[in-house]
Amino acid sequence: MKLKTISATGTKGKMTASDTVFAAKVNQFLLAQAVRVYIANEHQGTSSAQTRSDVTRTKKKWFKQKGTGNARHGARSANIFVGGGAAHGPKQEQHLTLTLSKQQKKKALISALSLRVEDVLVCNAVSKLEGKTKDAKKLLDKISPESKKIVIVMDEISDLSFRSLRNIPEIKTIEARRLNALDVVDTQQLIMTKTAVKVLETRLVNNKQPATSKKKSPTSPRLREAGKVKAKK
């Protein structure tokens, strides 16, 4: 499979990638299932509605039993009244975590990459940014001017690269070892480094998890905005 490449100066080319990863048969059912699982697991599960026993409303009988033409009621906390409790609202204990097996995750990612292969762009310049948001914005406008939502995949995210990209809206940076099917389908453009492509091939074809450094990767802006990971001071 030939992937499109582009340099910082705009020079275009091609690079060879594994057909097993980027030109495989797309399993639509598995891909849809994986996307559903990833989205469901992003829910915090903290929603909790008040039932009629939780709301503070009068429990006094507010009209006589007979002769009014109304149904008999002894409290205003019933769910049919404005301000009453919810009948079947969400509760925290109702949150369920969905799972996929390792093989399902890999096959779903392969299907996603094969489906979106035309939107994959290989560019090493994104890993050489020097911490300036202005330079990162100028580079992205040059290599992918029409895309507003971009996922940038690197083998390892440096502090300078992360600092350059974190303040640009709709940009997500992620390491190749953490990439999943939802990241691939929920974007307009996938920008990868050449090393990231090799890491994905090693991870998905050889069934080996690439060795990683002990240094923690910077927190993704998407996770910070979702409130799932606290930003470092």
Disulfide bonds with the S-S distance in Angstrom:
none
